[in-house]
Structures are given as C-alpha cells and as structure tokens.
C-alpha cells in the first residue's frame, strides 16, 4: 500500500512538471509603478504618482496601453497635476522591423496644456539586440491638437523621432535611456523633446525599485509658462 501511494505521488509530480514545461509562454504583461511622498514641519506637501503599462503580444502584432497621473499639493492648493493615456499597436514586419500606430492624450495645466491629442504612424527597427544591450529606433509623422491655457489653441502636422537604449548591468538590474523629438510642420520653432534616464533593480519576483530622471522641453510653450520641466523620482514597480 505504501509503495503504491509513493508511486502515485511521483506520477502526480511528474505530470505537474510536464504540464509546466508544455505550458505556452504568457502573452501579456502588466506593470504598475507607484510612488508617494509626504513632508511635514516647515514644509507640508504631498505628492503621489502612478503609472500602468499593459502589453499583449500576438504572433504578428503587439498592443501597448499606458496611463498615468501625478499630483502635488501644499497646505493651500495643488501645485502640480499631470495625466496621460496612450495606446500603441505594432505590426511585425520581416527582420527586425515593425510598423506602428499610436494615439496619445495628456493634460498638464501647470505647463499650460489643458488637453493635448497626438495621433501618429511610423516605422521602427530593433537596431541592436544582443546579450546585455538593446537599441531601438522609431520614426514617423502625425497630427497634434493642443488646447492651451492663456494662448490660442494649436493644430498642426508633426514628425517624430525616438530612440531607446537598455543596458543590462546584472541579472537583477538594468539601466535605460530614451529620447524623443517631436517636430512641428507648421511652425519649425514649435518642437518638443522628452527624455528619461532610469535604473531598475529587482528585489523579488514581482517587485522592483526604479530611480529615474525625466526631462520635458517645449520650445514654444503657452504664454506665461516655462520651457522645461524635470522630475526626479524613486518608485516601486509591481510586475504581473
């Protein structure tokens, strides 16, 4: 009897291992990024920010949906407020090439933007994908509509260049740098640039820490607003 029970247990374990080996790779991935800071004493402020990124991978296409927000308040009123959402569909082409369609929306009234919609199409290529190093490049064009504070609304054709580099530092850490240039076909001086420098390190299977520096530059901002905005943050990332 004991021998039969032992054989049954071993068969169950073997079946479980085989099932795990035969299970198809997960097609979706979701990442949430959260941070909260509160100060008291001489300065009383609170800041909260959150981002969520969802990816789904088909055989010949991929979906990326993202959303996020940031808010900062002092004792009297809000001093910063940003919201954004986007979707991107990529079609895989021969080799390391792909085509994409992207729609993005953002709101940042403290930078003079009540609402901005950005529609674009383009091509991308994975220029480098080897152990420890990844480099991707995208280029395309589209149309932008901006509802501005203290200024006339803007609507114009646009062009876009984007590059991202990821360097693996160790089995649990990587560094990344991306840069985006958004040109204005109607007014050449109305370009924008975005950049992010980040280091991410895993602390467990589902949790990571991220330190980042983000730089946004608008060459022709709404009247009364500055050209550059920066943000330095340390965040907790939850991976599903």
C-alpha positions as CSV (number, residue, x, y, z in Angstrom):
1,X,0.0,0.0,0.0
2,X,2.8,2.5,0.9
3,X,4.6,1.6,-2.3
4,X,1.5,2.3,-4.4
5,X,0.9,5.6,-2.6
6,X,4.6,6.6,-3.3
7,X,4.2,5.7,-7.0
8,X,1.0,7.8,-7.2
9,X,2.7,10.8,-5.6
10,X,5.7,10.5,-8.0
11,X,3.4,10.3,-11.0
12,X,1.5,13.4,-9.9
13,X,4.8,15.3,-9.5
14,X,5.9,14.2,-13.0
15,X,2.6,15.2,-14.5
16,X,2.9,18.6,-12.9
17,X,6.4,19.2,-14.2
18,X,5.4,18.2,-17.7
19,X,2.4,20.5,-17.6
20,X,4.6,23.4,-16.7
21,X,7.1,22.6,-19.4
22,X,4.4,22.3,-22.1
23,X,2.5,25.5,-21.0
24,X,2.7,28.2,-23.7
25,X,4.6,31.4,-22.8
26,X,2.4,34.1,-21.3
27,X,1.3,36.6,-24.0
28,X,0.5,39.5,-21.7
29,X,2.4,41.5,-19.1
30,X,1.3,44.3,-16.8
31,X,3.5,46.7,-14.8
32,X,2.3,49.2,-12.2
33,X,4.6,52.0,-10.9
34,X,3.7,53.8,-7.7
35,X,5.3,56.5,-5.5
36,X,4.1,58.7,-2.7
37,X,6.0,61.4,-0.7
38,X,4.7,63.5,2.2
39,X,6.5,66.1,4.2
40,X,5.7,67.9,7.4
41,X,7.2,70.6,9.7
42,X,8.5,73.6,7.9
43,X,7.1,72.4,4.6
44,X,3.8,70.5,4.3
45,X,3.3,68.9,0.9
46,X,2.2,65.6,-0.5
47,X,2.9,64.0,-3.9
48,X,1.5,60.9,-5.4
49,X,2.2,59.4,-8.9
50,X,1.2,56.2,-10.6
51,X,1.7,54.6,-14.0
52,X,0.3,51.4,-15.5
53,X,1.6,49.7,-18.7
54,X,-0.2,46.7,-20.3
55,X,1.4,44.7,-23.1
56,X,-0.1,41.9,-25.2
57,X,1.9,40.0,-27.8
58,X,0.4,38.2,-30.8
59,X,2.3,36.3,-33.4
60,X,2.3,39.2,-35.9
61,X,1.2,42.2,-33.8
62,X,1.6,43.7,-30.3
63,X,-0.5,46.1,-28.2
64,X,0.7,48.6,-25.6
65,X,-1.7,50.5,-23.4
66,X,-0.4,53.0,-20.8
67,X,-1.8,55.5,-18.4
68,X,-0.6,57.6,-15.5
69,X,-1.0,60.6,-13.3
70,X,0.8,62.8,-10.8
71,X,-0.5,65.3,-8.3
72,X,1.2,67.6,-5.7
73,X,-0.4,69.7,-3.1
74,X,0.7,72.1,-0.4
75,X,-1.3,73.4,2.5
76,X,-3.4,75.6,0.3
77,X,-3.8,74.2,-3.2
78,X,-2.5,71.9,-5.9
79,X,0.9,72.8,-7.2
80,X,1.3,70.1,-9.9
81,X,-1.2,68.0,-11.8
82,X,-0.5,65.7,-14.8
83,X,-2.5,63.0,-16.5
84,X,-1.7,60.9,-19.6
85,X,-3.0,57.9,-21.6
86,X,-1.9,56.2,-24.8
87,X,-2.3,53.2,-27.0
88,X,0.1,51.7,-29.5
89,X,-0.4,48.9,-32.0
90,X,2.7,47.4,-33.7
91,X,2.7,45.2,-36.8
92,X,5.7,42.9,-37.1
93,X,7.5,43.1,-40.4
94,X,10.2,40.9,-41.9
95,X,13.5,41.0,-40.0
96,X,13.7,43.3,-37.0
97,X,11.3,45.9,-38.5
98,X,7.8,46.9,-37.4
99,X,5.1,49.5,-38.3
100,X,3.1,51.2,-35.6
101,X,0.0,53.4,-35.0
102,X,-0.1,55.4,-31.8
103,X,-2.7,57.7,-30.1
104,X,-1.7,59.7,-27.0
105,X,-3.5,62.2,-24.7
106,X,-2.1,64.3,-21.9
107,X,-3.2,67.1,-19.6
108,X,-0.8,69.3,-17.7
109,X,-2.4,72.6,-16.7
110,X,0.7,73.7,-14.8
111,X,2.6,73.6,-18.1
112,X,-0.2,75.4,-19.9
113,X,-1.8,72.4,-21.5
114,X,-5.5,71.8,-20.8
115,X,-5.6,68.9,-23.3
116,X,-3.3,67.5,-26.0
117,X,-4.1,64.8,-28.5
118,X,-1.3,63.3,-30.6
119,X,-2.0,60.9,-33.5
120,X,0.9,59.2,-35.3
121,X,2.0,56.5,-37.7
122,X,5.5,55.3,-38.3
123,X,8.2,52.6,-38.7
124,X,10.5,51.1,-36.1
125,X,13.5,48.8,-36.0
126,X,15.5,47.0,-33.3
127,X,18.9,48.1,-34.3
128,X,20.7,46.1,-31.6
129,X,19.5,43.1,-29.6
130,X,22.4,41.1,-28.1
131,X,23.2,39.9,-24.6
132,X,23.3,42.9,-22.4
133,X,22.4,45.6,-25.0
134,X,19.2,46.6,-26.8
135,X,18.8,49.6,-29.0
136,X,15.5,50.6,-30.8
137,X,14.7,53.4,-33.2
138,X,11.3,54.8,-34.4
139,X,10.4,57.5,-37.0
140,X,7.1,58.7,-38.2
141,X,4.6,61.5,-38.6
142,X,1.1,62.5,-37.5
143,X,-1.2,65.3,-36.3
144,X,-1.4,67.2,-33.0
145,X,-4.2,69.2,-31.4
146,X,-3.4,71.3,-28.3
147,X,-6.0,73.1,-26.1
148,X,-3.7,75.7,-24.3
149,X,-4.2,77.9,-21.3
150,X,-3.6,81.7,-21.8
151,X,-2.9,81.1,-25.5
152,X,-4.6,80.2,-28.8
153,X,-5.2,76.5,-29.5
154,X,-2.7,74.8,-31.7
155,X,-3.3,72.2,-34.5
156,X,-0.5,71.1,-36.8
157,X,1.1,68.2,-38.6
158,X,4.1,66.7,-36.8
159,X,7.0,64.4,-37.2
160,X,8.7,62.2,-34.6
161,X,12.0,60.5,-33.9
162,X,12.5,58.2,-31.0
163,X,15.5,56.1,-29.7
164,X,15.7,53.9,-26.6
165,X,18.8,52.1,-25.2
166,X,18.7,49.4,-22.5
167,X,21.9,48.1,-20.8
168,X,21.8,45.0,-18.6
169,X,24.0,45.7,-15.5
170,X,23.5,42.4,-13.7
171,X,20.9,39.6,-13.6
172,X,18.7,41.8,-11.5
173,X,19.4,45.4,-12.7
174,X,19.3,47.4,-15.9
175,X,19.8,51.0,-17.0
176,X,17.9,52.7,-19.8
177,X,18.0,56.0,-21.7
178,X,15.3,57.2,-24.2
179,X,15.0,60.4,-26.2
180,X,12.0,61.6,-28.2
181,X,11.9,64.6,-30.6
182,X,8.5,65.9,-31.8
183,X,8.7,68.4,-34.7
184,X,6.1,70.9,-35.8
185,X,5.5,71.1,-39.5
186,X,3.5,74.4,-39.2
187,X,6.0,76.3,-37.0
188,X,9.5,74.9,-37.0
189,X,10.2,76.5,-33.6
190,X,7.3,74.7,-32.0
191,X,9.2,71.5,-31.4
192,X,9.2,69.4,-28.2
193,X,11.6,66.9,-26.7
194,X,11.3,64.3,-24.0
195,X,14.0,62.2,-22.3
196,X,14.2,59.7,-19.4
197,X,17.2,58.2,-17.7
198,X,16.4,55.3,-15.4
199,X,17.9,52.4,-13.3
200,X,15.7,49.5,-12.3
201,X,16.7,46.7,-9.9
202,X,14.6,43.7,-8.9
203,X,14.0,43.0,-5.3
204,X,11.7,39.9,-5.8
205,X,9.8,38.1,-8.5
206,X,7.1,40.7,-8.6
207,X,8.7,43.8,-7.1
208,X,11.4,46.2,-8.4
209,X,12.8,49.6,-7.4
210,X,13.2,52.4,-10.0
211,X,15.2,55.6,-9.9
212,X,14.5,58.0,-12.8
213,X,15.1,61.5,-14.1
214,X,12.6,62.8,-16.6
215,X,13.1,66.0,-18.8
216,X,10.4,67.6,-20.9
217,X,11.2,70.6,-23.1
218,X,8.8,72.8,-25.1
219,X,10.5,75.4,-27.3
220,X,7.3,77.5,-27.7
221,X,5.2,77.0,-24.5
222,X,1.9,78.6,-23.7
223,X,2.2,82.3,-22.7
224,X,3.4,82.7,-19.2
225,X,4.9,79.2,-18.8
226,X,8.5,77.9,-18.7
227,X,10.1,75.8,-21.5
228,X,11.5,73.0,-19.3
229,X,10.1,70.7,-16.7
230,X,12.1,68.0,-14.9
231,X,11.2,65.3,-12.4
232,X,13.4,63.1,-10.2
233,X,11.7,60.1,-8.6
234,X,12.2,56.8,-6.8
235,X,9.3,54.4,-7.4
236,X,8.2,50.8,-6.6
237,X,7.3,48.7,-9.6
238,X,4.8,45.8,-9.4
239,X,5.1,43.2,-12.2
240,X,2.3,40.8,-13.0
